[in-house]
Amino acid sequence: MSTLQPLRRGISLLGARSLASQAAPVVSNGSRQALRLRSPATRRPVARFGPALRHLQARFASSEAASKTQLYDLHVARGARMVPFAGFAMPLQYSDLSHVESHNWTREKASLFDVSHMVQHRLSGPGAMELLMKVTPSSLDKLHTNQSTLSCLLEDGTGGIVDDCVITRQGEDSFYFVTNAGRRQEDLAFLQTEIEAYRGANGADSIKWEIIDNALVALQGPLAASVLQPLIHGSGAEADLTTLGFGNSRTLYLTLPDGSRTAEPLLISRTGYTGEDGFEISIPTTTPTLPQQVVDLFLANPDQVRLAGLAARDSLRLEAGMCLYGSDITTAQTPPGASLSWVVSKDRRDPSTGNTNFNGSSVILSQIASPAKTLSQRRVGFTVEKGSPAREGAIIVDLNDESRTQIGVITSGLPSPSLGGLNIAMGYVKQGMNKKGTEVGVLVRNKVRKASVVGMPWVETKFYRP
C-alpha cells in the first residue's frame, strides 16, 4: 500500500460538517434539470430546511454568543443566511443560488467554502512523531514532507474515535493537522492530556503544540485547478499545479490584481470534503486583510466560482460517502466498528514491525482480525424508495420479521441532488445484514419504507492524481 492510499481511499468516507437538503428538480426523463443561474446581485428567498438542519443546530448550538470567522462580514455582504454551527455563525447558503443549484454548481464548476471554523494545529519537536503515532493508527513515519493522510484520534483503552482529522507532515518533526469544529473542546482536552503525559515522561521541550489562527477556505469542483493556477505567483515546478497530486501540499504565494504577491505565503493542500478535485487553503491572518484579498481573487470570475455554504457541503459529502462526526461516527465506534479499518495502516497491524502500540490497539486489531466475531454492526449505504427521505435517527427494521424488530439506525440521509432526488442514506445495521443488495425497512413518518444496502460513494470521486 502506498503512503497516501489511506487518504485516497479514506477521503471518500470521512469528513466533518453537515446540513439539510432538498430534492433536485427533474425533467420527464428523470435527468437533472439544467442549472438556471442568477447573477450574484439577484436576491431570492432562501429555501426552508427541515429536520437535518434542526438536528445539526441542536447538536452544535451553544448558549454562548456564536464566534465569527475572519470572513463573516463578507458572507453577510454576499447575502448569506447565517446559522449557528459548532460555536460559529456560518453561512448556510447564499442569495444567488438555491441549495440544489449550489450543489450542482460545485459538481460542474467550482465553489468556495469558508471552513475557518475548523481547528488548525501544528505539533513539532522531537516527540511529535511518537505522540501522534500513539493517538492515531497511521504510519506517519512513512509520510514524506508535504504529504498527508486521513486519520482518527483514538481514545485510550477503548479505541473509540475521538475525531477524524487530516495530518500533513511538514518536516522531520513537524506536523500540521486539522480537526472538526464541533469537537473543539473535546479534542483540545484530549490532546492536552496526551501531550502533558508525554512531556511528563520526556521533558517539557519534547513537544510544542500550537493552535493556528489562520483562515481556511476550500475551493472545490472540476474548475478548481484552472481557477487557482493563474493566481499562483512565480513560475517553475513548484508553481505548476499539474504536479501537485491529491493528498499533497505546497506553500505558495498568490498574485494580487496589481501584480504583487500576497503579503504571506499560503498553505495549499490538494484535498477536500466534496468528492471533487479541489484545494484547502490556509491563509495567515498576521495581515488582517489577507483572507478577504484571497477570497476576492477567487470570486473575480462569477461564471466559474461562487460561494457555497453548509447546505451544499452536506449533500456533496454524503453523495461522496463521507462521514459526519457526531452522526456517522462517535467515540462509540472504533475504526473497524465504523467500517473504517483502512485508516489502520498495514504495518501497524503487524506485530513484527514493532508499531502496533497505539490507543485501543488491542481492541481494534482483534476486530480487524475477526470482524464477524467481534463486531455487532456495520456501517453501510442505502437507497430508499421514493417519498420522504430517511433522516438521521430513522429506525431500520427487518422486513422478514412481522414484529419489525430494530436491526439498525440511519445516521445521515437526504435526497441526492446529483441523482435526481434519489433518497440516499448511510447508517448501521447488525452483522449479517450488511451485504450489498440486502433489503431492509426504514421507519419514516411511522411508515415502513423499503431500502436496499448499496456500496458507497453514490457519486464517483474525482481526486486528481498526476
N, C-alpha and C positions, 0 to 999 in steps of 0.2 A: 504494500500500500504506500502510495506517495505521501510525502509530508502533508500536503494540503487535501488529501482525499476526504478526511473527515469534514473539512469546511465545505468542499464541493458537494458532498452528499448532504451535509447537515444543514446548510443554509436554507434548504428547501423544507426544513422541518421546524426549525426553531425561530424564535423571534421575540418580539416584545410588546406590542400595543394594539388595542382593538377597539372598534366601534361598530355602529349599526350599518344596515344595508337595506336596499330595496331592489325589486326585480327590474331587470333591464327591459326596455321596450322591445318588442319583436314584431316582425312583419309576418305575412301569411305563411311564408316558407320556413319560419322558425329561426331564421338567421337574425343576428343582432342588427338593429336599426342603425342606419348611418348616423354618425355623430353630428349633431347640429350645434354649432359653436356660437357663442355670444362673445362680443368684444368685452375686454376687461372692464370697460366703463359701464356696461349694461348691468342694471340691477334686477334681480329676480327674487321671488320669495324663496326662502330656504326650506327645503323639504323637511317634513316631520320624521322623526326617528323613533322607533319603538323600543321593545324590551331590551335589546342589546345595549343601547345607549344608557338606559336606566341601570342595568346591571353593572356596566363599566363605571359609571359615575359613582354609584353606591360603593363599589369596591375601593376606589382610589380617592374618593372625596375626603376632604379634611375640614374640620371645624375652623381651622386657621385660614387666614386670607391666602388665596392662591398666589404663588410666585409668578413672575413674568420672565419669559426667556428674553434674550438680547434682541429678538426680532418682534416682540409684542406689538410695538407701535406700527410696524409695517403691516402686520396681519390686520389690525383694526382699519388702517388706511385702505387696505385692499378689499374691504368688505367681508372679512371672515366672521363666521359665527363662532364665538369663543365659548368654550365649555371648561369646567374644572376637570382636570385629569392628572392623576398621580401628583397632586400638590401644585400643579401649574395651570394657568389659564392657557389653553391650547386651541388651535383652530380645528373645528370640526369639518367645515367646508367653506367655500368662498362663493361670493355672489355671482361670479361669471359662469360657473359650471355647476350642474347638479352633481350629486354623489355619483350616479352612474356615468355621467359624462366625464367626470374627473377620473374615474376608474379606467374608462376606455381610452381616455387621452394618454394615461400612463402606459397602457399596453401598446398604443400606436405611435406616440411621440415621446415626450419627456415631461415629467412633473418634478417639482421641487418641494420637498417636505422639510419642515423645521422639526428637528429631533433634539434640540438643545436641552430638553428636559432630562435626557438620559445622562447617566453619571460616567464621566471620563476619568480614568485612573492612570497613574504612572507608578510602577513599582520597580525599584532599582536597588543595586547593592549586591554584595557577594552572596547574600542569601535569597535573592529574589526568585531565582530559578527553583531552588529547593522548596521554598514556601508554596509557590504556585503549583508545583507538581505534587504537593501534599493535598492541596484543597481541590484539585481538578484531576481527572483521569487522562489528561492529554500528554503526549510526548513532546513537551515544549523544548526539550533539549535537541530535538530533531529539526526544529524550525530554523530557517536561515533568516538573516536580518531582513526586516520588512515583509516577512511572511506571517500569515495569520492562521488561526484555527478557531472553529466554533467549539465551545466547551461548556462545562457546567461547574459551578461552585457546589461542592458536596458537603453535606452535614456529616460531622464526625460520628462514627459508630453506625448510624443508620444508612448512610449513603444517599439520603434524600436530597432532591435537587433544591438547593437554596436559591439559585438563579441560573439563567443561561447567560452566556457572555461570549464576545469575540475577543481573542487575545492576540496581539501583534508583538512579535519580537523586534525590538528596535536596536538592540546591541547585545553584546556578550551577556551582560547582566541587567538589561533594561527592557521592560515590557510596558506596553500601552494596552489597556483593555476597557471595554465599555459594558456597563451593566444597566439593568432596567430601572426606570424612574419609579415605578410602582413598588420596587423593592429597596429603595434608597436606604431607609433606616435599618431594615433587616440586614442588608448587605454590609453596610458600614459597621454595624455591631459585630457581625460575623468575622469580617476581615480584621477589625480591631483586636478581637480576641485571639485570632490565629497569629497575627503579627506580634502582639505583646508576648505570647507564649514563645514564639521563635526568638525574639530579642532577649527574653529572659534566659534562654539556653545558649545563645550565640553572641550576645552583646548588642548594645543599643545601636551601633553603627552597621549592623549586618543587613538592615533593610531600611530603605527610605520609601515612604508612601505619600503620594500627592494626589489630591483631587484637583483636576484641571478645569478651570472656569472658562473653557472655550465655548463658542457657539458651535453647533453641529447641524449640518444640513445634508439631506440625501437627494441627489439628482438621479432619478430613476426612469428608465424607458429606453426603447431602441435608438432614440436620437441622443442619448446622454453623452456618448463619447464625441459625436460630431459637434455637439454644443460646447463641450468643455475644451476640446483640442485647440481651437483658435485662440482661446483665452490664456493658454499656458505661455508664460513669459520665458523667452530664450529658445534655444534650439539644441539639437543633439539627441542622443539616445534616451537620456533621462526625460526629455520633454515629449517624447513620442509615446502616446498612449496605446499604440498598437502593440507595444512590447510590455505593457502592464496588464498582466492577467488577473483573473478573478482570485481573490484571496491574497493580493499583494498591495503594497502601498508605496508612496513616494512623498517626499516633502518638496513642494514646488511653489513658485510664485505665479500669480496671475497678472495679466496686463490690464491696467486701468484705461479708461477712454482716452486719456491724454498721452498714452504710450508708456507711462511709467509703470513700474511694478508695484504690487501691493506692499504695504509697509512691512509686512512679515510674511514668511512662507506658511503655506497651509499643508496639513497632513491630508493627503488624498488617497483613500483606500477604495479599491475596486470591490465593492460588496453591496449589500442592501437587503431589504425585507419585503420585496415585491415579487421576486422571481424573474425580474427583468435584469438586463445589464444595467450597471449604474455605479455610482460612487457615493461614499460618505466622506464629507469634507469637514475637518475640524479647523475652526477659524479662531486664531488668538484674539483676545479682547484687550490686550495691552493698549492697542489703538482702538478706542471705543467705537469709531465709525466703520471699522473694517467689516464686520458682519453685514451691515447694510450695503456697503460697497460691493461686496461679493455677490449678494443676492440680486442687486440691481444689474450686475453684469449678466447673470443667467436669465433675468426676465426682460432683457432688452429686446428680445425677439419673441413676442407672444404667440406667433404662429408655430413656434416649436416648443416653448416651455411655458407652463402655467403652474401656479401654486396649487398644492393639494393638501388636504387635511386628514384627520384621523379616520373619517368615514371611509374614504377610498383606500387608505392604508390597511384597514382591517379586511376589506373584501379582497384586496390584492394578496395579502399574506395568506388568507385562508385558501384561496384558489391555488396558491403555490405550496400548500400543505404545511405551512409553518405554524408552530405552536405559539400560543399566548400564555405567558407566565401568569398564574393565578386562575386560569381557566383550564388549559390543556395540560399543564404541568405545575406541580407544587412540591413541597417537601414530603408529601405523602407518597410520591413516586421516586424510585431510583431510575437511572437511565434505562436499564432493561425493562423495568416496570412501565415505562412510558414509551416502549418500542424505540428507544434511542441508544441501543447498545453500541452503535458505531462511534459514539463520542469517546468510548473507551479504546484507546489506541491498542493495536495488537501486541506491541512489546510490553504494555502494561498489564497484559493478561498472562504473560509467560513468566513463571517463577524463575526460570533460568536467567532472565535479564537482570534480576535484582530491582526492577522498577515497579513492582506490584503493590507497594505500600503507599496507599492514598486513602483519604477519608472514605470509610464504608467499603473498602476493597473486599473484605471477606464476604460481605453480603452480596455485593454487585457481581463478583467473579463467580460465585456459586449460582447466581441467577443466569448468567451468560452460559455457564456450562450445562445447566439443566433447567431450561425455561419452563418446560411442561410440568415439572415437579415443584418449582419454586414460585411461579407467577400465577396469580389467580385471575388476572385480567390483562387485556391487551388494548393498546390504543390503535384505532383503525379509522378509515374514512368511510363515509356513507353517501349514497344518493337517496333522496327521499321523494316519494311520489308527489305529484303536482298538488298544490294547495299551500296552506300556511307553512312557512319554514319551521324546521325543528331548531329551536334556540337552546342556548346553554341551560342545562338543568332538566331538559326533557328526558323522561324515563324511557329506557329501552326494554322491551319485553320479548319473550319467546312466543312466536306466532303459533307454535305447535302445542303450547300449554294453555288450556282453556282458562286457567286461573290467572293468566297473564302475569306470571312471576317476573319480577325485575331481574334482568341479566346485565344491565349496564346503564350508562347515562351519557347524554350528549354534552360536550364541553364547549363547542363552537358550532355555529350553523347560520346560514343565510342563503338567499337566492343569488346565484352566481351571475354577475353582470356579463362576464365573458362568454357564458354558456347559455345565454338567452333566458336567464331566470331559473335555470335548473337548481333545485334545492340540494345543497351540499352541506355536509356536516362532518365533524370528527368527534370521537368520543371513546369511551372504554366499554368493552364487552368482556364477559367471562371467558376464560380459557376454553378453547374448543369451538367458540362461535366467531372466531376472528378470521376465518378463511374467506378469501375473495369469493363473491357470489352467494354467500350465506344471506338468507332473508330473515329479517327481524321486524318487529313492530316498534314504532315510536309513538308515545302518547303526546299528541299536540292538541291542545284545547279540548281535552277529555275524549279525544277520538284516537283510535289506533290507526296509524298511517304506516304503510309498508315502506321498508327501506332495505337496501342491499349493501353489503360490505364491498367496498371498492378500494383499489390502490390509490395512493396519493403520489404526486400532486394531480389536481384536476387539469391545470394548465401547465404545459411543459415549461420548465425553467430555461432561461436563455443567457446563462452566465458566459462571459467572454473568456476564452482560453486561446492564446496565440498558437 
